[in-house]
Amino acid sequence: MSISTTHVGSLPRTQETVDFIFAREREEPYNPAAFDAAMTVAVSDTVAKQVAAGIDIVSDGETSKISYATYVKDRYTGFSGDSPRNAPADLKKFPSFLKRLADDGGTPKYARPMCTGAVKSKGQGELQKDIDNLKAGMAEHGATRGFMNAASPGVISLFLQNDFYKTREAYLAALADAMREEYQTIVAAGLDVQLDCPDLALSRHMLFNDLSDAEFLKIAGAHVEALNHALQDVPEECIRIHICWGNYEGPHVCDIGMDKVFDTLMSAKARYVLFETSNPRHAHEWTVFRDRKADIPDTKVLVPGVVDTTTNFVEHPELVAQRIERFTGIVGAERVIAGSDCGFGTFAGFGAVDPEIAFAKLEALSEGAKLAGSR
């Protein structure tokens, strides 16, 4: 049996695309036509590399976006100024390491404006360019299935904090209403939509570390309710959701456990559930899925991360196969797709993994999937 392969979405960008993105970010002069042309070429190239690595379900690598969450400030009204920075609680516990990251340029720098007005779409023009580039790249290089990332209401509220709506709930509702068309447009184009939801785990130790786990889970539940509302007209079989604890090398000693967020994750309207299971802080949590097999809806397809995205180790295909087999043993091979822990280019121009090694990891992922499928 064959086991399909995919990844979380973001991939390393070329220096040309990074330069264009930051020129736009800093409001420096640039040629919009040249920007668009560079993105088209870069997306075609990144699709070609995914296909060559054996990836079945490909993305555009989030090539044109400054980051997976803050890109919304460019496509929606209501954002200005700057949001406060919140270092994850685990890094605060180790200030010498946090200082080292800062001194080494290990933390990305990009604008995080506040929500200071009504959030409304500026139109789907930029999204349509991304869709057209991905579909053209797929046609050119023989990829038959693709997905496109989109920010969830919850993750937008994490990075672009509210200074306009009266309550967090009102802000989430406004974001859900604003983002609905983006989700629908992606699926109408024949692509799967992936909702990036680190707010369901990362925000526990980044924004809500003063709360109890029970209090946080109520907030996470509200985030899922807002997301499900935005997805009410999108077919579940076209929806992917990704949860993570932060795509950075660090101690991660404050991460909330998968056992605690499991029910929240399973309540999201999404057939495909992507989650971390390769990094050392969460590799053991495959047993949560084993022990709670009865609580995994029959409609869910598990997409465990079987390669890490914060180190330059290239996993051995046999290790990848073993990681996959843990989950095929729980729900069956037909309900498992091999994925990555997180993205390789979460922020434009920033990533711990060398670009060539990132694609070597994807190749190891596909080789491991073939091994697991063969037995």
C-alpha positions as CSV (number, residue, x, y, z in Angstrom):
1,M,0.0,0.0,0.0
2,S,1.2,3.5,-0.7
3,I,1.3,6.1,2.0
4,S,0.9,9.7,0.8
5,T,3.3,12.5,1.8
6,T,2.9,16.2,2.4
7,H,4.3,18.8,4.8
8,V,3.1,21.8,6.8
9,G,3.4,24.4,4.1
10,S,6.2,26.9,4.3
11,L,9.4,26.2,2.5
12,P,12.7,28.2,2.1
13,R,12.4,31.2,-0.1
14,T,15.1,32.4,-2.5
15,Q,17.0,35.5,-1.7
16,E,15.3,37.4,-4.5
17,T,11.9,36.7,-3.1
18,V,13.0,37.6,0.4
19,D,14.4,40.9,-0.8
20,F,11.1,41.7,-2.6
21,I,9.0,40.8,0.4
22,F,11.1,42.9,2.8
23,A,11.1,45.9,0.4
24,R,7.3,45.7,0.5
25,E,7.3,45.2,4.2
26,R,9.5,48.3,4.8
27,E,7.5,50.3,2.3
28,E,10.6,50.8,0.1
29,P,10.3,51.4,-3.6
30,Y,9.9,48.2,-5.7
31,N,8.5,47.1,-9.0
32,P,5.2,45.3,-8.4
33,A,5.3,43.6,-11.8
34,A,8.8,42.3,-11.1
35,F,7.6,41.2,-7.7
36,D,4.8,39.2,-9.2
37,A,7.1,37.7,-11.9
38,A,9.6,36.6,-9.2
39,M,6.9,34.9,-7.2
40,T,5.6,33.0,-10.2
41,V,9.1,31.7,-11.0
42,A,9.8,30.9,-7.3
43,V,6.6,29.0,-6.8
44,S,7.2,26.9,-9.9
45,D,10.7,26.1,-8.6
46,T,9.5,25.1,-5.1
47,V,6.8,22.9,-6.6
48,A,9.4,21.2,-8.8
49,K,11.6,20.5,-5.8
50,Q,8.7,19.1,-3.8
51,V,7.8,16.7,-6.7
52,A,11.4,15.7,-7.1
53,A,11.6,14.9,-3.3
54,G,8.5,12.6,-3.7
55,I,5.9,14.8,-2.0
56,D,2.4,14.0,-3.2
57,I,0.4,16.9,-1.7
58,V,2.3,20.1,-2.4
59,S,2.0,23.8,-1.5
60,D,3.3,27.1,-2.8
61,G,5.8,27.2,0.1
62,E,4.0,30.4,1.3
63,T,6.5,32.1,-1.1
64,S,4.8,35.5,-1.2
65,K,4.0,35.8,2.5
66,I,6.1,37.6,5.2
67,S,4.9,34.9,7.7
68,Y,2.1,32.4,8.1
69,A,0.0,34.7,10.3
70,T,1.0,38.4,9.9
71,Y,0.5,38.4,6.1
72,V,-3.2,39.3,6.9
73,K,-2.1,42.8,7.7
74,D,-1.4,43.3,4.0
75,R,-4.7,41.8,2.8
76,Y,-7.2,43.1,5.4
77,T,-8.0,46.5,6.9
78,G,-7.9,47.4,10.6
79,F,-4.2,46.9,11.4
80,S,-1.7,49.6,12.3
81,G,1.0,50.4,14.8
82,D,2.8,47.6,16.6
83,S,1.9,44.8,19.0
84,P,3.9,43.9,22.1
85,R,6.4,41.1,21.8
86,N,5.8,38.1,24.1
87,A,8.8,35.8,24.4
88,P,7.7,32.2,25.0
89,A,7.8,31.3,28.7
90,D,10.3,28.5,28.2
91,L,12.9,30.9,26.7
92,K,12.3,33.3,29.7
93,K,13.3,30.4,32.0
94,F,16.7,30.3,30.2
95,P,17.7,34.0,29.8
96,S,21.2,33.2,28.6
97,F,19.8,31.1,25.8
98,L,17.2,33.8,24.9
99,K,20.1,36.4,24.8
100,R,22.1,34.1,22.6
101,L,19.2,33.8,20.2
102,A,18.8,37.6,20.1
103,D,22.5,38.3,19.7
104,D,22.8,35.7,16.9
105,G,19.8,37.0,15.0
106,G,17.9,33.8,15.9
107,T,14.6,35.6,16.3
108,P,12.9,37.0,13.1
109,K,12.1,40.7,13.0
110,Y,8.9,41.7,11.1
111,A,6.0,44.0,11.7
112,R,3.2,42.9,14.1
113,P,0.6,45.7,14.1
114,M,-2.3,45.9,16.5
115,C,-5.9,45.6,15.4
116,T,-6.9,49.3,15.6
117,G,-10.0,49.3,13.4
118,A,-12.7,47.1,11.8
119,V,-11.2,44.0,10.1
120,K,-12.4,43.8,6.5
121,S,-11.0,42.1,3.4
122,K,-9.3,44.3,0.8
123,G,-10.3,41.7,-1.8
124,Q,-8.9,38.4,-2.8
125,G,-6.5,39.7,-5.5
126,E,-3.2,38.7,-3.7
127,L,-4.7,35.3,-2.7
128,Q,-5.7,34.7,-6.3
129,K,-2.2,35.4,-7.5
130,D,-0.9,32.8,-5.0
131,I,-3.5,30.3,-6.2
132,D,-2.7,30.9,-9.9
133,N,1.0,30.5,-9.2
134,L,0.5,27.2,-7.3
135,K,-1.8,25.7,-9.9
136,A,0.5,26.7,-12.7
137,G,3.4,25.1,-10.9
138,M,1.4,22.0,-10.3
139,A,0.4,21.7,-14.0
140,E,4.0,22.3,-15.1
141,H,5.6,19.7,-12.8
142,G,2.9,17.0,-12.7
143,A,1.6,17.5,-9.1
144,T,-2.0,16.4,-8.9
145,R,-3.0,17.6,-5.4
146,G,-2.2,20.8,-3.6
147,F,-3.0,22.8,-0.5
148,M,-2.7,26.4,0.5
149,N,-2.1,27.8,4.0
150,A,-4.4,30.3,5.7
151,A,-4.2,31.9,9.1
152,S,-6.8,30.9,11.6
153,P,-8.7,33.6,13.6
154,G,-7.0,32.4,16.7
155,V,-3.4,32.7,15.4
156,I,-4.2,36.2,14.0
157,S,-5.4,37.2,17.5
158,L,-2.1,35.8,18.9
159,F,0.3,37.8,16.8
160,L,-1.9,40.9,15.9
161,Q,-3.4,41.7,19.2
162,N,-6.7,43.5,19.7
163,D,-6.9,47.2,20.5
164,F,-10.3,47.9,18.9
165,Y,-13.0,45.4,19.6
166,K,-14.5,45.4,23.1
167,T,-13.8,41.8,23.9
168,R,-11.5,38.9,22.7
169,E,-14.7,37.1,21.6
170,A,-15.8,40.0,19.4
171,Y,-12.4,40.2,17.8
172,L,-12.4,36.5,17.1
173,A,-15.9,36.8,15.6
174,A,-14.8,39.7,13.3
175,L,-11.7,37.7,12.2
176,A,-13.8,34.6,11.5
177,D,-16.2,36.7,9.3
178,A,-13.4,38.4,7.5
179,M,-11.4,35.2,6.8
180,R,-14.3,33.1,5.6
181,E,-14.0,34.2,2.0
182,E,-10.3,33.4,1.9
183,Y,-11.0,29.8,3.0
184,Q,-13.8,29.4,0.5
185,T,-11.8,30.9,-2.3
186,I,-8.9,28.4,-1.8
187,V,-11.2,25.4,-1.8
188,A,-13.3,26.7,-4.8
189,A,-10.0,26.7,-6.7
190,G,-9.6,23.0,-6.3
191,L,-7.1,23.1,-3.5
192,D,-7.3,22.0,0.1
193,V,-7.1,24.8,2.7
194,Q,-4.8,24.4,5.7
195,L,-5.6,26.3,8.8
196,D,-2.5,27.1,10.8
197,C,-3.5,26.9,14.5
198,P,-0.4,27.2,16.8
199,D,-2.7,29.3,19.0
200,L,-4.2,26.0,20.3
201,A,-0.8,25.1,21.8
202,L,1.9,27.7,21.4
203,S,-0.2,30.5,22.8
204,R,-0.5,28.6,26.1
205,H,3.2,29.5,27.0
206,M,3.4,32.7,24.9
207,L,0.3,34.8,25.7
208,F,-1.7,32.9,28.4
209,N,1.1,31.6,30.7
210,D,-0.6,33.3,33.7
211,L,-3.7,31.0,33.3
212,S,-4.3,27.5,34.5
213,D,-4.5,24.8,31.8
214,A,-8.3,24.6,32.3
215,E,-8.7,28.3,31.8
216,F,-6.5,28.2,28.7
217,L,-8.5,25.3,27.2
218,K,-11.7,27.4,27.4
219,I,-9.9,30.0,25.3
220,A,-8.6,27.4,22.9
221,G,-12.2,26.1,22.6
222,A,-13.5,29.6,21.8
223,H,-10.8,29.8,19.1
224,V,-12.0,26.5,17.5
225,E,-15.6,27.7,17.7
226,A,-14.7,30.8,15.7
227,L,-12.7,28.7,13.2
228,N,-15.6,26.3,12.7
229,H,-17.9,29.2,12.2
230,A,-15.7,30.5,9.4
231,L,-15.6,27.1,7.8
232,Q,-19.3,26.3,8.0
233,D,-19.6,26.4,4.2
234,V,-16.4,24.7,3.4
235,P,-16.5,20.9,2.9
236,E,-14.7,19.1,5.7
237,E,-12.9,16.8,3.3
238,C,-11.0,19.8,1.9
239,I,-9.8,21.1,5.3
240,R,-6.5,20.5,7.1
241,I,-5.6,21.9,10.5
242,H,-2.1,22.2,12.0
243,I,-1.3,22.5,15.7
244,C,2.2,23.2,17.1
245,W,4.1,24.5,20.1
246,G,6.3,26.9,18.3
247,N,8.7,26.1,15.4
248,Y,11.9,27.1,17.2
249,E,14.8,25.3,18.8
250,G,14.4,25.8,22.5
251,P,13.8,23.9,25.7
252,H,10.0,23.8,25.3
253,V,9.6,22.9,29.0
254,C,6.4,24.9,29.2
255,D,4.6,23.2,26.4
256,I,1.1,22.1,27.3
257,G,0.7,18.3,26.6
258,M,-1.1,16.8,23.6
259,D,-3.2,14.9,26.1
260,K,-4.7,18.1,27.3
261,V,-5.4,19.7,23.9
262,F,-6.5,16.5,22.2
263,D,-10.2,17.1,22.6
264,T,-9.9,20.6,21.4
265,L,-8.0,19.6,18.3
266,M,-10.4,16.8,17.5
267,S,-13.4,19.2,17.7
268,A,-12.1,21.3,14.8
269,K,-13.9,20.9,11.4
270,A,-11.0,19.3,9.5
271,R,-10.5,15.9,8.0
272,Y,-6.7,16.2,8.1
273,V,-5.0,16.7,11.5
274,L,-1.3,17.8,11.3
275,F,0.8,17.7,14.5
276,E,4.3,17.4,15.8
277,T,5.7,14.0,16.7
278,S,9.4,14.2,15.8
279,N,10.9,16.8,18.1
280,P,12.2,15.4,21.5
281,R,9.5,17.2,23.5
282,H,6.6,15.6,21.8
283,A,7.9,12.4,20.2
284,H,6.4,10.3,23.0
285,E,2.9,11.6,22.5
286,W,2.0,9.2,19.8
287,T,0.8,7.1,22.8
288,V,-2.0,9.7,23.4
289,F,-3.4,8.7,20.0
290,R,-3.0,5.0,20.8
291,D,-4.6,5.3,24.2
292,R,-7.5,7.5,22.9
293,K,-8.1,5.7,19.6
294,A,-11.8,5.5,20.4
295,D,-12.0,9.3,20.6
296,I,-10.5,9.9,17.1
297,P,-13.5,10.4,14.8
298,D,-13.6,7.9,11.9
299,T,-13.5,10.9,9.5
300,K,-10.1,12.1,10.7
301,V,-6.9,11.4,8.8
302,L,-3.8,11.7,10.9
303,V,-0.8,13.6,9.5
304,P,2.0,13.2,12.0
305,G,5.3,15.1,11.6
306,V,7.8,12.4,10.9
307,V,10.7,14.8,10.2
308,D,11.8,17.6,12.5
309,T,12.0,21.2,11.2
310,T,14.4,22.9,13.7
311,T,17.6,20.9,13.2
312,N,19.8,20.0,10.2
313,F,19.8,16.3,11.0
314,V,18.4,14.4,8.0
315,E,16.3,11.6,9.4
316,H,17.1,8.0,8.3
317,P,14.2,6.7,6.2
318,E,13.9,3.7,8.5
319,L,13.3,6.0,11.5
320,V,10.7,7.9,9.4
321,A,9.0,4.5,8.6
322,Q,8.9,3.6,12.2
323,R,7.3,6.9,13.1
324,I,4.7,6.4,10.4
325,E,4.0,2.8,11.6
326,R,3.1,4.0,15.1
327,F,0.1,5.7,13.6
328,T,-0.8,3.2,10.9
329,G,-1.0,0.7,13.8
330,I,-3.6,2.9,15.5
331,V,-6.0,4.0,12.6
332,G,-4.8,2.0,9.6
333,A,-2.6,3.0,6.7
334,E,-5.5,4.5,4.7
335,R,-5.9,7.1,7.4
336,V,-2.3,8.3,7.7
337,I,-0.4,10.8,5.6
338,A,3.3,11.4,6.4
339,G,4.1,15.0,7.1
340,S,6.6,17.4,8.8
341,D,6.5,18.8,12.3
342,C,6.2,22.4,11.1
343,G,7.2,24.6,8.2
344,F,10.8,25.1,7.0
345,G,10.3,28.8,6.1
346,T,7.8,30.0,8.7
347,F,9.1,33.5,8.4
348,A,10.6,34.9,5.2
349,G,14.4,34.9,5.2
350,F,14.5,33.0,8.5
351,G,14.9,29.3,9.2
352,A,17.1,27.1,11.2
353,V,17.3,24.4,8.5
354,D,19.5,25.0,5.4
355,P,17.4,25.2,2.3
356,E,19.1,22.2,0.6
357,I,18.8,20.2,3.8
358,A,15.1,21.0,4.0
359,F,14.4,19.3,0.7
360,A,16.7,16.4,1.7
361,K,14.5,16.0,4.8
362,L,11.4,15.9,2.5
363,E,13.1,13.2,0.4
364,A,13.8,11.2,3.5
365,L,10.2,11.6,4.5
366,S,9.0,10.2,1.1
367,E,11.6,7.3,1.3
368,G,10.4,6.4,4.8
369,A,6.7,6.5,3.6
370,K,7.6,4.1,0.8
371,L,9.3,1.7,3.3
372,A,6.3,1.9,5.6
373,G,3.9,1.3,2.8
374,S,5.8,-1.7,1.4
375,R,5.4,-3.5,4.7
